[in-house]
């Protein structure tokens, strides 16, 4: 059973969008440490948790534009999940894109993506 399988939409909707994005980001940060081929089973589990949290976020959001962008971002993660990409470039790009969803999450980029140039 996935770690977040029992997390209900009602419970998830109690968190702000900033908190939701940052919790998804936490799983992406965890996955960033598992990009070696021998860590693939653990990486797959991280991506499953990311997908579950994104699905919950999509389910509880009312703004159709945000839902549409989250669905696009979810497609990127699903591709990483099934594609077996081990280089990490796709993961890093997806992680940066996730953090750009909200201003609060964007402030975390220098800490978790130190090679990212911060623009104002």
Protein Blocks (a to p, Z undefined) as FASTA:
>chain_A
ZZklmpcfklmmmpcfklmmmmmmmmmmmmmmmmbfklmmmmmmmmmmmmmmmmmmmmmp
mblklmmmmmmmmmmmmmmmmnopanlmmmmmmmmmmmmmpmklmmmmmmmmmmbccdZZ
